[in-house]
Amino acid sequence: STYAGIVRLAEEATSRKAPTVRLADRYAAAFVPFTLALAGLGWLLSGEFIRAVAVLVVATPCPLLLATPIAIVSGLSRVARRGVLVRDGGSLEVLGRARTLLVDKTGTLTAGRPRVAETVVAPGGDPDEVLRLAASVEQLSPHVLAAALVRQAGDRGLRLVTPTEVTEEPGRGVT
């Protein structure tokens, strides 16, 4: 069932180690022998076993080993509660550093009704004129992004012209 598939994906996501977790494991693997040697040295120099225990308590890598996976699993759980499935902790980590998110126009992640957020033109260009011309050509196209341009032009009160010769090529747009 779909639910079983979602559960399987969530289990797989938590079973793979994220890059940060692997890094913490590497540091801990190097840190443990150093800590044991330091504890032994403390015991040897002081003659008190409690000194070695104090070094082990203070220098334990457990917080490092526990905090990272807990943070990753917590993040995966939080986005899952919002209906977002993340493949693994590494993907979540990469998403945290992202500056731009690109999504498709099919409605997979959206309502399937794109809108124009901003019209960017070359220096000295008129955004309304560029939108008016683009919407004029696109008004004959059934494409979802063409409809967004036409809707935005209408919202801005721009007067569209009806083109006389329009050719639409799949994957290339209108000319």
C-alpha positions as CSV (number, residue, x, y, z in Angstrom):
1,S,0.0,0.0,0.0
2,T,1.0,3.7,-0.2
3,Y,1.2,3.9,3.5
4,A,3.6,0.9,3.7
5,G,5.7,2.5,1.0
6,I,5.9,5.8,3.0
7,V,6.9,3.9,6.2
8,R,9.6,2.0,4.3
9,L,11.0,5.2,2.9
10,A,11.1,6.7,6.4
11,E,12.8,3.7,7.8
12,E,15.4,3.8,5.0
13,A,16.0,7.5,5.6
14,T,16.9,6.9,9.2
15,S,19.0,3.9,8.5
16,R,21.6,5.7,6.3
17,K,24.2,7.8,8.0
18,A,24.4,11.4,7.1
19,P,27.8,13.0,6.3
20,T,27.8,14.8,9.6
21,V,27.2,11.6,11.5
22,R,30.0,9.9,9.6
23,L,32.3,12.8,10.5
24,A,31.4,12.6,14.1
25,D,32.0,8.9,14.1
26,R,35.5,9.5,12.6
27,Y,36.4,12.1,15.2
28,A,35.1,9.9,18.0
29,A,37.1,7.0,16.7
30,A,40.3,9.1,16.9
31,F,39.3,10.8,20.2
32,V,38.6,7.6,22.2
33,P,42.2,6.3,22.2
34,F,43.5,9.8,23.0
35,T,41.0,10.1,25.9
36,L,42.0,6.6,27.3
37,A,45.7,7.5,27.1
38,L,45.1,10.8,28.8
39,A,43.0,9.1,31.6
40,G,45.8,6.6,32.0
41,L,48.4,9.3,32.2
42,G,46.3,11.2,34.8
43,W,46.1,8.0,36.9
44,L,49.8,7.3,36.5
45,L,50.9,10.8,37.4
46,S,48.5,11.3,40.3
47,G,48.2,7.7,41.6
48,E,44.5,8.3,42.0
49,F,42.0,6.2,40.0
50,I,39.4,9.0,40.5
51,R,41.6,11.3,38.4
52,A,41.3,8.9,35.4
53,V,37.5,8.6,35.9
54,A,37.3,12.4,36.0
55,V,39.2,12.6,32.6
56,L,36.9,10.0,31.1
57,V,33.7,11.7,32.3
58,V,34.8,15.2,31.1
59,A,36.3,14.0,27.8
60,T,33.8,11.4,26.7
61,P,32.8,11.6,23.0
62,C,29.2,10.4,23.8
63,P,27.6,13.8,23.4
64,L,29.2,14.1,20.0
65,L,28.1,10.6,19.0
66,L,24.6,11.1,20.2
67,A,23.8,14.7,19.3
68,T,24.4,14.5,15.6
69,P,22.1,11.4,14.8
70,I,19.4,12.8,17.2
71,A,19.4,16.1,15.4
72,I,19.1,14.4,12.0
73,V,16.3,12.0,13.1
74,S,14.5,15.0,14.7
75,G,14.7,16.9,11.5
76,L,13.5,13.9,9.4
77,S,10.6,13.5,11.8
78,R,9.7,17.1,11.8
79,V,9.5,17.3,8.0
80,A,7.6,14.0,7.8
81,R,4.9,15.4,10.1
82,R,4.5,18.2,7.5
83,G,4.0,15.6,4.8
84,V,7.5,15.9,3.3
85,L,9.5,12.7,2.6
86,V,13.3,13.1,2.7
87,R,15.3,10.2,1.3
88,D,18.0,10.3,4.0
89,G,19.7,12.5,6.6
90,G,22.4,13.5,4.1
91,S,19.7,15.0,1.8
92,L,18.3,16.9,4.7
93,E,21.7,18.2,5.5
94,V,22.3,19.4,1.9
95,L,18.9,21.1,1.9
96,G,19.9,23.0,5.0
97,R,22.7,24.6,3.0
98,A,20.7,25.3,-0.1
99,R,20.1,28.9,-1.2
100,T,17.7,28.2,-4.0
101,L,15.0,25.5,-4.5
102,L,13.9,24.7,-8.0
103,V,10.7,22.7,-8.4
104,D,8.8,21.4,-11.5
105,K,5.6,23.0,-12.8
106,T,3.5,19.8,-12.6
107,G,1.9,20.4,-9.2
108,T,3.9,17.7,-7.4
109,L,5.0,20.2,-4.8
110,T,2.6,23.0,-5.6
111,A,-1.1,23.7,-6.3
112,G,-0.3,23.4,-10.0
113,R,-1.2,27.1,-10.6
114,P,2.1,29.0,-11.0
115,R,2.2,32.7,-10.7
116,V,4.6,35.4,-11.8
117,A,6.5,36.6,-8.8
118,E,8.7,39.2,-10.5
119,T,9.5,40.4,-14.0
120,V,13.2,40.9,-14.4
121,V,14.5,42.8,-17.5
122,A,17.7,44.1,-18.8
123,P,18.8,47.5,-17.5
124,G,16.7,50.2,-19.1
125,G,13.9,47.7,-20.0
126,D,10.3,48.2,-19.1
127,P,9.0,45.2,-17.1
128,D,5.4,45.9,-18.0
129,E,6.2,46.1,-21.7
130,V,8.1,42.8,-21.6
131,L,5.3,41.1,-19.7
132,R,2.7,42.5,-22.2
133,L,4.6,41.2,-25.2
134,A,5.3,37.8,-23.7
135,A,1.6,37.4,-22.5
136,S,0.4,38.5,-26.0
137,V,2.3,35.7,-27.6
138,E,1.6,33.2,-24.9
139,Q,-2.2,33.8,-24.7
140,L,-2.8,31.2,-27.4
141,S,-0.8,28.5,-25.6
142,P,-2.4,26.0,-23.3
143,H,0.8,25.7,-21.3
144,V,0.4,26.3,-17.5
145,L,3.3,28.8,-17.5
146,A,1.8,30.7,-20.4
147,A,-1.5,31.0,-18.4
148,A,0.5,32.5,-15.5
149,L,2.0,35.2,-17.8
150,V,-1.4,36.0,-19.2
151,R,-3.0,36.1,-15.7
152,Q,-0.3,38.4,-14.4
153,A,-0.7,40.8,-17.4
154,G,-4.4,40.9,-16.8
155,D,-3.8,41.6,-13.1
156,R,-1.6,44.5,-14.0
157,G,-4.2,45.8,-16.5
158,L,-2.0,45.4,-19.5
159,R,-3.6,45.5,-23.0
160,L,-2.7,42.4,-24.9
161,V,-2.5,42.2,-28.7
162,T,-3.6,39.2,-30.7
163,P,-0.6,37.7,-32.6
164,T,-1.2,36.8,-36.2
165,E,1.4,34.0,-36.6
166,V,2.4,31.9,-33.7
167,T,4.2,28.6,-33.7
168,E,4.5,26.4,-30.6
169,E,7.1,23.7,-30.5
170,P,7.1,21.2,-27.6
171,G,10.1,21.9,-25.3
172,R,11.0,25.1,-27.1
173,G,7.9,27.4,-26.5
174,V,6.3,29.8,-28.9
175,T,7.7,31.9,-31.7
